[in-house]
Amino acid sequence: MLFRSIVGVERREQSPVSSHPPTPERIAAARAAIASHAQATGKTNRERYLASIAGVAFGEDGRAGYIRGRAYINTRLGIALTAPRGYLLFGSGAGLGALKQGGKTVMIFSPASSAIAADPEEALRRLLASVDARVDIKPLSVGPAHGAMASYATDRSLVRAAFLAIGERAWRVLFVATDRDPRIDADFRELVGSLRAPGPDDEALARPLALRVERVDGLAAVRRYAGRAGDAENGAALILALNGLSGAGALRPGAALKVPGFAGR
C-alpha cells in the first residue's frame, strides 16, 4: 500500500516518511528537548552509570535486517544493498527507506509478490494505469537483478519505479525526487547495481550491536569505533550525540564514552 500511495495510485495526506524522520532530525529534536529543561541539581556518578549500561543492546534486533552506514543486509531474505553516497537509510513498517541529504529525494525498497517476476512490465502497467502522466516502461537488467522500470514526471517531481527479480524473490524499488534532481537516474542505477546476495563482508556486519564503554583521546578514536561498528561515514556524529557532546570540540582526552560495538567483541 505504501508503494502504491507514493507512485500516485493512492493519495494520503501523511508523507511516507513523516512518521520516521531521518537520524539528523531525530538527534536535533533530542538535543532541543534536553536544552528545554533546566539544569538538573544533585549528585551524579557518570562512571557508575557507564558501568551499569555496558553490554546493553543497541539498535535493531535484526528481524527486519541490519542497517550499517549506507549498507542494508537481510540474511533471512538473502538480500543486501548499498545506498548511494549522500543517502541516509532508515527502517519503516513497509520496508527499507533512504532519504537524500537535503530531504528532496526519497527511496523505498521492499519485498514484492514472487508472482510479479513472471511479467514485471505488465505489473508496472497495472500499478500505474491511473497515473496522470506519460509513463515510460522498459526492461531493466543490472547485475543479478532483472525486471522492468517505469519513469515519469509530475509538475513537482520525477519518479523511477521498478519491479525486480533476484533469484526466486521479487522486489520493489522506488525513487521520488521532489526537486527534479537530475541525478535520480544515476542514483537509481547505483542502488539497483548494488543489489546482491549477502557475502562474507555483509554477514560480518549483520550482527547485533551493544553499548561499550571506551576511553578516547580525540575525534580520530571516535571515528575508529564508528567504523568498527559499520558506520564510518556518520557513526562519529551518532557517538557524540549518544554522549551529549555538541561536537568534536567538546571531547576531553581520555574521556569515557558510550560507543556501539558488535556484541561479544
C-alpha positions, -999 to +999 in steps of 0.1 A: +000+000+000+028+024+008+044+018-026+011+024-044+005+056-025+039+071-033+038+064-070+005+082-071-021+055-074-035+062-040-031+096-022-027+100+015-022+132+035+007+119+055+042+118+040+056+083+036+085+092+059+069+118+081+064+093+110+100+083+110+123+113+104+160+106+095+187+104+121+200+140+120+165+154+126+159+129+155+193+139+170+184+176+167+150+171+183+165+152+212+191+179+218+163+206+217+143+186+242+172+183+266+180+220+263+144+229+271+148+215+307+166+233+335+199+221+346+193+192+370+207+195+405+221+169+428+250+144+426+259+124+395+282+094+391+290+091+355+315+063+359+290+041+378+263+050+352+285+039+323+295+007+340+258-001+345+249+002+308+279-016+293+266-045+273+231-031+268+217-040+233+218-011+209+199-007+176+178-031+157+173-068+166+179-080+131+145-095+124+140-069+096+177-068+087+205-045+097+214-010+087+252-004+088+260+030+074+248+031+038+246-007+037+215-028+044+218-066+050+190-090+055+204-126+057+169-140+063+157-127+029+190-132+013+194-095+002+220-068+006+223-033-009+243-001-006+226+033-009+243+060-030+265+084-011+245+112+005+216+090+014+206+081+050+189+047+054+161+041+078+136+013+085+099+015+081+070-008+085+067-011+047+103-018+040+136+000+038+138+037+031+165+062+023+164+100+023+189+120+004+206+147+024+186+178+018+154+159+021+142+162-015+147+127-028+133+095-011+139+059-019+117+029-008+128-007-012+106-036-002+096-072-010+070-079-037+049-109-046+070-135-063+043-137-090+054-103-103+087-119-115+067-136-143+059-103-160+072-072-142+064-049-172+027-058-170+027-055-132+040-019-136+014-011-162-014-022-139+001-004-110+005+029-129-026+027-151-043+056-133-012+079-131-020+112-149+013+115-167+032+099-196+048+067-182+077+051-200+082+014-191+111-006-203+130-038-193+158-034-168+187-057-161+215-047-138+238-073-121+218-101-107+185-081-109+162-083-139+127-069-144+112-036-155+114+001-146+090+030-151+099+066-155+075+096-153+073+132-143+047+153-125+046+190-120+067+188-089+087+155-090+105+129-110+096+092-103+115+060-110+097+028-101+108-008-107+098-044-101+129-066-100+135-103-096+167-117-080+167-154-079+132-166-067+123-133-049+108-101-063+114-066-050+100-031-054+123-001-058+111+035-059+128+068-062+109+101-060+128+134-064+106+164-055+131+189-067+136+171-100+171+161-091+190+154-123+209+126-105+179+105-099+187+081-127+223+077-116+212+072-080+186+047-091+210+026-111+237+027-084+212+014-059+199-013-082+235-022-092+244-028-056+217-054-050+234-087-041+232-118-020+250-112+013+286-121+011+312-127+039+317-089+044+280-083+047+275-112+071+302-098+093+281-066+097+248-084+101+251-089+138+236-071+169+253-041+185+257-035+221+269-004+241+305-005+252+325+020+274+357+032+259+382+059+267+390+080+237+418+106+231+401+125+203+378+125+172+401+101+154+394+074+180+357+081+179+358+076+141+377+043+145+350+030+169+323+042+144+340+023+116+343-009+136+305-007+142+299-005+104+293+032+100+324+051+091+306+080+075+280+091+101+288+070+131+311+095+148+282+121+149+260+094+165+286+086+192+289+123+200+252+126+203+249+095+225+273+111+249+256+145+249+285+162+231+277+191+208+307+184+186+343+173+185+354+204+204+335+191+234+357+159+236+381+157+265+412+135+261+408+103+280+370+107+284+350+076+289+323+074+262+294+051+252+302+036+219+283+009+198+302-022+191+294-057+179+281-078+207+307-103+220+337-084+207 
